[in-house]
Amino acid sequence: MLQYTGKKKKFLFLFLILLFLSSINSKLFVEKKDSFYNLKHIEVRGLEKSINLEIQENLNFLKNTNIFFIDKHVLEDQINKYNFIEKYNIIKSYPSKIILKLQKTDFLALTIKNNEIFLIGSNSKFIDTQKFNNYEDLPMVFGKFSAEKFKSFKKTLYLSDYNYNDIKEIFFYPSGRIDIKNKDNILIKFPIKNLQEALSISNKIINNNQFKNNVIDLRVSNQLILSNEWKKFKCFHRLWII
């Protein structure tokens, strides 16, 4: 009887040890399984190498977080801090990698705000120039205007077949009127209304081999004024002459 009791205690002891070891192994398995899905790699594509790296480093706080629990809104909030990003795609590559495919907005022009130069993006944002180079050929825009208003002007320009790449400066006036100066330093003064038509007319004038002036004034309806301001005299022509 005593021997049976001893065997029973021994069996119970071994059973408890096995149960304990089984619990530990199960816990380790669960932890290992969970860590298998922890974020280990973040890859950023589409922008300049230095900017990709900067964004990647700013997202490192997400590493070792279970990839299933990473909210895309958290990633979007980080991306939206860079206002020069127009489009993006977030890809969760299981088990432990996130890929960000980013697309930079197109830079359309330069402008000055609070004595600092900004880029105007096709995403209707004013963008700091510090991270970018090789934008010197873009036209400079003066006056008070919104990025949306500028985009609207550029669309009208496109519809008129005027070559945007020929423009050196653009002037927005409080009245709503716009002037442009091209890279040949020809100043074109436009009316408030019928801008598309006026752009087409100015384009025809400039492409005319007989045009020798440096100012085209289309501000008055049905009237064209051509002048050479630097010669201090004016030549007047009626629109029907064209």
Number of C-alpha atoms within 10 A of each C-alpha: 6 7 7 9 10 11 12 12 11 12 12 12 12 12 12 12 12 12 12 12 12 12 12 12 12 12 12 12 12 12 11 12 11 13 17 16 18 22 23 18 15 20 15 19 18 14 14 11 10 10 16 17 16 11 19 18 12 11 16 13 9 17 17 15 16 17 23 13 9 16 9 11 9 11 14 13 10 12 20 12 10 14 16 23 19 18 12 16 11 14 13 16 13 13 15 20 17 20 16 20 16 18 15 18 18 14 18 19 23 24 22 15 12 6 7 9 16 19 23 28 24 19 20 19 19 22 21 15 14 8 9 11 7 6 13 9 12 20 22 22 20 17 14 14 15 13 16 15 12 20 17 12 15 15 12 16 18 14 13 18 12 19 11 14 11 14 21 20 20 21 16 17 13 9 7 11 15 20 19 22 21 18 13 10 13 18 22 22 22 23 19 16 12 10 19 19 16 22 24 15 18 20 16 14 17 15 9 11 8 8 11 13 18 19 20 23 19 23 20 12 13 9 13 22 17 20 20 15 12 10 9 7 8 14 11 11 13 11 13 8 6 10
